[in-house]
Amino acid sequence: MPVPDRAGLKIVHIDVKDIRFPTSLGGHGSDALHTDPNYSCAYVTITLENGKQGYGLTFTCGRGTEVVVFTIRALKKFVLGKNAADIFADFAGFWRAITNDSQMRWIGPEKGAVHLAVAAILNSLWDLWARLENKPLWRLLVDMEPEELVSTIDFRYITDVITKEEAIKLLKSKQASKKERVKYLLENGYPAYTTQVGWLGYSDELVKQLCNKYLNLGFTHFKVKVGLNFEDDYRRCSAVRKHIGEDKFLMVDANQAWGVNEAIEWMKKLAPLKPMWIEEPTSPDDVLGHAAISQALKPYGIGVATGEMCANRVMFKQFLQSGGMQFCQIDSARIGGVNEILAVYLMAEKLNVKVCPHAGGVGLCEMVQHLQYWDFASLSGTMEGRLIEYVDQQHEHFYDPCIVENARYIAPKLPGYSTQFLPETLQKYAYPNGSEWQRMFEEGLFSPPDEAELANA
Amino acid sequence: MPVPDRAGLKIVHIDVKDIRFPTSLGGHGSDALHTDPNYSCAYVTITLENGKQGYGLTFTCGRGTEVVVFTIRALKKFVLGKNAADIFADFAGFWRAITNDSQMRWIGPEKGAVHLAVAAILNSLWDLWARLENKPLWRLLVDMEPEELVSTIDFRYITDVITKEEAIKLLKSKQASKKERVKYLLENGYPAYTTQVGWLGYSDELVKQLCNKYLNLGFTHFKVKVGLNFEDDYRRCSAVRKHIGEDKFLMVDANQAWGVNEAIEWMKKLAPLKPMWIEEPTSPDDVLGHAAISQALKPYGIGVATGEMCANRVMFKQFLQSGGMQFCQIDSARIGGVNEILAVYLMAEKLNVKVCPHAGGVGLCEMVQHLQYWDFASLSGTMEGRLIEYVDQQHEHFYDPCIVENARYIAPKLPGYSTQFLPETLQKYAYPNGSEWQRMFEEGLFSPPDEAELANA
């Protein structure tokens, strides 16, 4: 995979938009700590001198999107005027420059709003690269030589777990059989699980209907939100277990609701319902807490899953090292783009932890399918115990939405990273000036935007 | 300490300013990763209906301050219109509300730019409370009943190390002897160490001059920056050791320059110079890495110090639990204000780790003296092995600057948290429109501000 020729690849424009969907109106996506999310994103469009564009986004939950959008504006200076070919030729160097500016790193480093902003920019650059090569992102990654793929990763702070040389060796060991697995993916897709049977805001009747719906669609793994009230959790999980039967899989997700000891006690009491994992039992920063919970729940056959709010590769490294994570739920837009995500996959492979990406929200399903496809073809070489989360929301806004059939993600075929919005979505849901938002403000469905939210408009 | 009466205490205005000092021009503050900082801050002024004001800041390094300023604007909605007395009456509840808004927490949570923004706001509220009580902040804290002080803390995610009840018990055990220690503080101050003998940008001759200067001022503890080049480090540290003699203390600070194994190897080779601690040997997020380094260096008598970039109380909890931190360097403006800092002090006391606050930058010395005074009077009851960092820069901009005499911080006496700027500082150093910045732009000393930096002006 040669880096593209430099001609015409100067980055001449970066546009960023605050896009919000009024999902709180339907109670979709509600969990123990995020009771009323408006699924949103900061959406970046990068334009080259030759007119070609790359599209990238970072998922957000409504309020706060304005901060990520503003931060992207503050990061433009690290990208504008550069030649995209030069970025791809030393992608790790570019990554280090944008994440570790000597002054700006103080306000991270490599975490929170700035890292979300970096993710949107990096995602747009990977989308651009794939488009320039006329390939879906997963094929771009799969077709790279191991040395080339690894050259995009900054190994600072992780060499005690994996070095560049070890990473290359892991990838080389799977090179010979790569083609067969690509063929398998194209013919069979990749297994998905559903999170849509048990959001906290849903009624019992709706839970039952949804179990039946997703069983009929071929799903075998069902995730339920828990954490606010034990009796309610037990009742809803029992109902799901009854509806799906003993041969299917139940996962539960507390979205950080508990302290460490509380998590252990709560889950011991849910153990008779045989959940396969407990997701986000406590603070996403608590490596030692997750390790303690993992150890306590191991005798009950319950694994710990986390990652959607894991700040960066250094935090992932510790979750993987400590035994605090049996299922590694990378998110495609929280850590610093594909470059840093590849580092996490490589560490997970080295330490024998299964990656089951976080998805849902806005565009996350679209992105993670590419990553997991690459993992199967080039790195882990197996789907055993691995699944991609699937939530059937917000896909209609994308030019190249993910397709899930018979509970499997079908191979993306169009060039890029699948996150380009349709023009009418931008026109309707740009916040606060899109036509749908203007209508909803007028109808009193939402309070008008505040000073900061107006500043990016 | 009764919460003040509500009359006139409605918060009617919040102002936030981007204040930057051109410290990069002199090489002050340069270290392995922050090679050219312009010491800066986001500066908040909160105004009550009765006209009284509170002042708070969060330290930054130049670029990126605009993001923190913007984030403070986005957080105004959680503060404006509230009555300050109601906030103080349920300070933990207010803290939870501003740090864990159901939508906004996604862009943190409790870390990075949003948490720095929260810190500036919370610091201004504590300054305001102390002013309303007509006391310096440390006296406000010392005079609080244990139950009242603890009521300001959110214990979520830390109860596996300390509960509210244990915290009250720790404080109660020191109540009887508090008055004596207050008297001692007023008469003797609190010991300081200097970081000013060995910034990386300084010449050998300057290092020697500064050692002599600070020895003459009575200092016994000297910190030197390391991490870029071993030979250079060894030479400079040897020189400092020679100048200060064997009876004084040398600390070294790598500012996150190394990987875990590299840190261990580098420090073993510096061990003959008897450094008391190695500060920030690796990523500030790497709890397990710091624990490994601590264990490896223990036989050499070298402790590990870290904290200035530790994201929140959950990260501090783990550093304290794991043995990864022998010196806990809380920062007054990175984590969520005094409320969260108190939680860290309480955990450190419970787990027998010494707190030696990070200071320097802008306003950090002014703030941490109050915290450490409180710790001695009300919590640890000892100064043994504890010191406050001191850097003699940017104090002249404050209305009530810290005073260090004979290498000891003298008790602050004016009401508040000591971080109110003088009017001429705001006029000169507001970025980018202050008179000094306008002059420096005209003289070509700095590039003009970018789009985002202009947006808050």
Interface residues (C-beta under 8 A of the other chain):
Chain A: L33 H34 T35 D36 P37 N38 F59 T60 C61 G62 R63 G64 T65 E66 V67 V68 F70 T71 R73 A74 K76 K77 N100 D101 S102 Q103 M104 R105 W106 I107 G108 P109 E110 K111 G112 A113 V114 H115 L116 R156 Y157 I158 T159 D160 G259 V260 N261 T282 S283 P284 D285 D286 V287 L288 G289 A292 M309 A311 N312 V314 M315 K317 Q318 Q321 S322 D450 E451 A452 E453 A455
Chain B: L33 H34 T35 D36 P37 N38 F59 T60 C61 G62 R63 G64 T65 E66 V67 V68 F70 T71 R73 A74 K76 K77 N100 D101 S102 Q103 M104 R105 W106 I107 G108 P109 E110 K111 G112 A113 V114 H115 L116 R156 Y157 I158 T159 D160 G259 V260 N261 T282 S283 P284 D285 D286 V287 L288 G289 A292 M309 A311 N312 V314 M315 K317 Q318 Q321 S322 D450 E451 A452 E453 A455
